[in-house]
Amino acid sequence: MRRVSVIESAWRILQHVSLAASLNQTPLLVGPTGTGKSAAVKWLAAYNGVAHLTVSMKPTIGREELVGA
């Protein structure tokens, strides 16, 4: 894995997401496009050697898209 530098505020977010996952909770990341939400989760999953699933939220998303038909 490539070495990266993580700023303190980003590290705190990664710690919170990691804690939620360890408690079998689903973290919800909300923020503007391009702020690194998906990248942070992908990095954390790769770092821990686990698979991840990204769901792009939009105003018209339906129940079927979130939980299946």
N, C-alpha and C positions, 0 to 999 in steps of 0.2 A: 504494500500500500504506500502511496505517495505521502510524504510528510507535509503537513499543512500547519499554518499558524492560525490559531483561533483567538479572536479578541474576547475579553472577559465577558461582555454582555452576551455574545453568541454562545460562549461556553455555558453560561447559566441556563440559557434556553435548552441547550442540548442535555444538560443535567436534568432539567424538569421533564423533558420528553422521555429520557431514559428511565427516570423514576416511574413515570406513569406506565410505561410499557412493562416494567418489572412488577408493578402492582396489578397487571392484567387490565389496565384501563386504556381506553383509546384517546390519545391526545388529539386535540383539535387546534390546528394552527391557522390563525386568521390574520390577514394583512394584505397590503397592496401587492399587485403583480410586480415581480422582479426583486422582492426583498430577501429571497433565499430560503423560503420555507421548504420547498421541495428538495433543494440541494442539501439542506441541513439533515433532513430525514434520510435521504439517500446515503449521505456520508455516514450517519450514525448506524444505519442498517449494515452498510459494508464493513464498518469498523467492528461491529459485533458479529459479523458473519451470518446475518439473517436476511430473509427475503422481506420485501416491503411492497405495499400497494399504495399507489397514489390515486386519489379521486379528485378530479378537478371540479370544484363546486361552481355552480352558476345559478342564477335566480330561477331558472325553469327546470332544475333537476327534479326528477320524480322519484318516488319510492322505489320503483323497479330498478332504477339505476344504482341505488344505494344498497338495497338488500336482495335484489333479484326478483324475478317474476314469480 
